[in-house]
Amino acid sequence: MAEEEQDIILSELDDEELVLQMHDDLYDGLKDEIVEAVEILLERGWQPYDILTKALVEGMRIVGIDFRDGILFVPEVLLAANAMKAGMGILKPLLAETGAPRLGKMVIGTVKGDIHDIGKNLVSMMMEGAGFEVVDLGINNAVESYLEAMESEKPDILGMSALLTTTMPYMKVVIDTMVEQGIRDDYVVLVGGAPLNEEFGKAIGADAYCRDAAVAVETAKEFMARKHNQLVSA
């Protein structure tokens, strides 16, 4: 009965109210309500890309700001990201059909010897929520895994994660191999994980160290804006 009441309430809202309600529901991690709202907007003739940007991406932007500022914490952000992912599940095939623009593409994975993935998963979800296409390689990735993914997926960004001090140095192995193969400058390399810091990121030759998922999204956006400007000026 409660679900029926929620459906009626959502369907009675006008478009602007519904989008604002979606921002609130994302913030609260309400997956079912997000799915229902996406379906309502599609029924009303909204373009999938407009739903993505105005409702989901904007909602996750608000979540990201409060996560960065210490108002929200990882469990809450994971709930929000899962709600966003549920909405994306409906939109993804429709976006593919319409050839909607994306901010960029990222390949991400936890490095060899490391099986921690909560931080990586959060980055993946928030990057998707910000409008990036994300290819998640999972955990325990050897250099070959990253190289194959870069060749087949042609991403703009490579993301590497590590939670163990013993696996951190493997990031340098991947970057050094990219340098040897002459492909390092073709990609933006972002690294993150609890034991890392900015100095470490610089020392191994990464483009940036990202202390959390919100910073990763902001950093990725900045690099893509720079890349776009370079292409335009060229």
Secondary structure, 3 states (H helix, E strand, C coil): CHHHHHHHHHHHCCHHHHHHHHHHHHHCCCHHHHHHHHHHHHHCCCCHHHHHHHHHHHHHHHHHHHHHCCCCCHHHHHHHHHHHHHHHHHHHHHHHHHCCCCCEEEEEEEECCCCCCHHHHHHHHHHHHCCEEEEECCCCECHHHHHHHHHHHCCCEEEEECCCCCCCCHHHHHHHHHHHCCCHHHCEEEEECCCCCHHHHHHHCCCEECCCHHHHHHHHHHHHHHHHHHHHHC
